[in-house]
Amino acid sequence: MSPIIIGLVLVSSFIHAIRDFITKKSGDKQAFVLLYELSAIIFIRFFIFT
C-alpha cells in the first residue's frame, strides 16, 4: 500500500480515538457530538469547494 494511504488511515483512526475519548469525558455528550458534527460539515464544505 501507498505510504499516503497508510498515513491517512492512521490519522483518521487517531482523530476517531481522540473524539471518542473526549466524548466519554465530557459532561454534556449530546452538545459535544452536535458541535463536532457541525464543525465536520463546515470543514467538508470547505474542502469540497476549494
N, C-alpha and C positions, 0 to 999 in steps of 0.2 A: 504494500500500500504506500501511497504517497505520504511524505512527511507532513504536508499541508493537511491532509485528511486526518491523520493521527493527531495533529495539533488541535484541529477543530473539535474532534471528539473529546480530547482531554479538557479543553477549555469549557465546552458545553457541560460536561459532567461535573467539573469543578463549580461552575455557576449554579447548576441544579442543586448540588450538595449544600452550597452556601445558602441558597434560597430556602431550602428545607430546614436547615439549622436555625436560621433567623425566624422563620415562621413558627417553629416549635417554641422558641424562646420569647416571642412577642406576646404582649398582654392581649391585644385585640387582633386575633388572627384574620378575621374577615376583612378588616380595614387594611391590614398589611397586604393580603393577597389582592385586594381590589387595586391598591396603589401600584403593586408590582405589575399587574396585568395592564393597567392603563399606561404605565411607562413603556411596557413592551410594545403596545400598539403604536405609541408615538415613535419609538425607535424603528419599528418595522416600516412605518410610512416614510420616515426619513431615508432609510436605505433603499427603498423601492424607487423613490422619485429622484434619487441622485445618481 
